């Protein structure tokens, strides 16, 4: 590796295509709005809101612990004896949240068929997604930020597992595309084990413009691809980085992959050709954590 005048490391061209100059192949200008501060922001799409219902022991417990949004009422199935319910009862009493025991069959009316609600449902006030511009400002102003961009993940359980990993790795936030991707549903909340109460998630109308803005602010944007030449452990994750993960089965869109500073791969030794996207996210994020702790 060598350093540029700005002091940033660039991988030699035999490993990846180095960033093109600002005068080449520029993408359309990002739609920005002026604010009272010097920062400018990406527009979040309208009506980006969570569902006002969460279910499962851990999601409800974390919602009570986080106190980020108002819980209107908790319904608990008759006969539920899970030990962790005691903490839920205690926190609900401390917060003045009413709870009621009801027949288990009544809870099934509020969720999709075959969903395991674990005998508990909470009705919560609607919570908005994080503002995309503000999240971008936070990430680009941090010296060694770590964020995730999801290019079309459609399975709610995968998104939930990714958010759980992001929270455990203490990454700074997640960006989702407005279209052709799952949002923050009840299933996502359940699968995240409560991480949706802590992780900042923003929707953007154009991922490629977001990537350009991150690069412009010295955040390295690293995509994943089975055909990449660089092994993920060979990349320097101690720098400000944004990890881009593609959709299940299809991977990154071509233009999104081209916009990335580099593509990395996780070597696979068996006969299956790819990892689940949430597993890949965990493997790479915790490699970043390992490198940063070591430094």
N, C-alpha and C positions, 0 to 999 in steps of 0.2 A: 504493500500500500504506500501511497505518497500523500503529502499534504498540499492543498491548494493554498493560494494566498490568504484565503479566509481561515486557514487552519483546519479545514475539514478534510477528512480522509476520503479518498476516492479509490475504488477497486479498479485494478487494471482492466483494460478492455477485453482481455482474454477471458475474464470472469463475467463481465456484464457490460451492457451498454451504458456508458457514463452519461449523466444528464446532458441533454442537448442545451445549447446556448439559449438565452432568453429570446433571441431573435428567430429561432427555428421552431416550426410546428407549434406555435402558441395556440392554446385552446381559447374559445370565446371567453370574453371577460366575465368574471364571476359577478353575479348580481349581488350588490352590496347596498347597505343602507348606512347613511351617516348617523353617528350618535354624538352625544355630548362629549364623549371621551375621544382620544385619538384613535382608538381601535375602531375597526369597521366589522360588520358582521354578516355572516351568511344568513339568508332567510330560512327559517324553518317553515315547512308546509303548514297550512291551517288545519285546525281540528285534530292535532296530534295529541290524543289523550288516552290514558289507560282506562281499562274497564273498571267500574266501581265495585267490583266483586273479587275477592281473593279467597282461596281455600287451601287447606293443608296446614298441618301443625307448624312447620317451620316458617312458611310465608306469613301466617298470622302472627306468630311469635315475633318475627323480625319487624313486622309493621308496628307492633306495640312498642318494641324497643327503640325503633328509629324515631318515632313521633313525627315523621315527615308529613303525614296527612291524617286527617280526622277519621277515626273509625266510628261509624254510626251505631253498629250493633253486631254482636257475635252470636251465631247459632251453633249449638253443640249437640251432637246426637246423644240420645239417651243410652246409657250403658257404656259410654266411652270412658276408659280408665287409663289412658296414656299418661305416664308420669309427667311428661312435659306440659300437660294441661294445667297442672298446679301453678306453674309459672305464668301461664296465660291468665288464669283466674286472678292471680295476685296483681299482675300488671294492669288488667282490666279494672280491677277495684281501685288501684292507685290513680288511674287515669279517668275514672268515672265513666267507663265504657259499659253499657248494659249488655249482659249476656243471658241467653235463655236456652234451656234444654228442650229439644223437640225430637219427635220420632225420626229415626235415621232416614226413613223413606221421604220425609219432607225435604231433607237437604238435597236429595237427588233431583228435585224439581228445578233447582237453581243452576245445575251444571249439565254439561253434555253427557250423553249416555256412556256408561262404562268408565267415567272419570272417577278416580279414587280421591275423594275429598277428605279422607281420613277422619271423618266425623266432625269437621269444623269448617264453618264458612263465616267470613267477615264482610260486612257491607261498609265500604269506605267511600270517602269523598273522591271525586275524580281528580287525578293528578296529571298535570301537563308533562310532556316530554321536556327535557332540558332545551333551552334556547341554543340553536346550533351556533350562532355567532358568538355568544358568551362562552360556550364550551371551547370553541376554536381559540378565542382569546386566552383562556386559561391554559390551554395546551401549548400554544406558541410562546407564551410568556414564561413557561417553566423551563429550566435549564435541561433537564433530562426526562421529559415527559414520555409516557408510554400509553398509547391509545390503540383502539381497534376499529377497523372499518370493515363492515360486512357487505359484500357484493352479492346480494340476492339470496340470503339464507331464508328458506321458506318453512322449515319444520320448527314449530314452537318449542319442542323439547330441546332441539339443538340450540336455539337462541337462549333458552333458559340455562342450559348447561354452560354456554359461553359466558353469560353474565355472572354466573356463579364463579367461574374461573377468573374473570376480570376482577371481581371483588376480592377474591382470595389473593391475587397477585398485586392488588392495590394499584391497578392501572387507572388512568385518569378519565376514561370515558369511552363510549361506543357510538359510532355513527352508523345509521341505517339509511338505505335509500327509501324514498317516499313510495315507490311503486315496486311491484313484483317481489315483495319481501314480507315476512311476518312482522307484526308489531307486538306491542306489549299486551298480550292477552292473559286471561286467567291461567291457561296452561303454561305460558311462559313464566309467570310468577311462581306457580307451583314447582316447575322444573328448576327454577333458579334457587330454590330453598331460601327464599327471602332476599336474595341479592338485588332484586329490582327496587328494594327500598333504599339502597345505598349507591348503586351505580348510576352515573349520569348517562342517559341515552338520548341522542338527538337524531331527528330525521332531516335529511337534506334532499333537495330536488335533483342535484347533479353531483354524483360522487367524483367524477373526473375534475370538476372545478374545485371541489374540496381538496383533492389531492394536490392540485396546482398551488392552492393557497398554503397548504402545509409545507410544501417544498420551498415556496417563496420565503417562508419564515423559518427555514433551516431545520425542518423536521424531516428525517429520512423516512421515506414511504417504501415499505418492503412487502411485496406480495409473495404468495405461495404458489408453487407449481411443481408437479411431479417431473416436469421436463427441465427444471432449473439445474444449473451447473453448481451453484453454491449450496453447500450443506448448511443448515440453519445454525449449527454450532460454530461455524467459521465466520459468521457475521458478527460485527461489533454492536451489540445491543445496549451498550452503556451510553450511547448517544440518544438524543431525542428521536423517538421512533414511532411510527404508526404501522401496525401490522394489518395487512389487507387479506381477508379470507374470502374465497369464492363460495358459490352455492353448492348444494349437495349434488354430486354427479357431474355438473358442468364446469365447476371451478370458476376462475376469474373470467369476466368478459375480456375480449381481445384488447379493446382500447384501454380498459382499466389496467391490464397487465403491462401494456406499453407505457402507461403514465408512471408506473412505479420506478423508483430508483434502482431496484434490484429485485430479483426473484430468488427465493430459497426453497429448498426441499428437505423433507424428512426421509432419510433412507429407509426403505422397507425391505425386509429380508424374507418374508413369506410369499405366498402366491397371490394374496389379495392385493389389488393395485393401489388402494388408497385408504387413508384413515378417515373416520368420521370427522367432520369439520370441527366439532367441539373438542374432540381429542387432540386434533392438530393444534388448535388454539392453546390448549393447556400445555402441550409439549413445548411450544415455542415461547409462550409467555413466561414459563418458569425457567427456560434457558436464559431469558433476559433477566429474570430475578437472580438467578445464580451468578451471572456475570457481574451484575451490579453489587451484589453482596460481597463478592470476591474483591471488587475494586475498592 
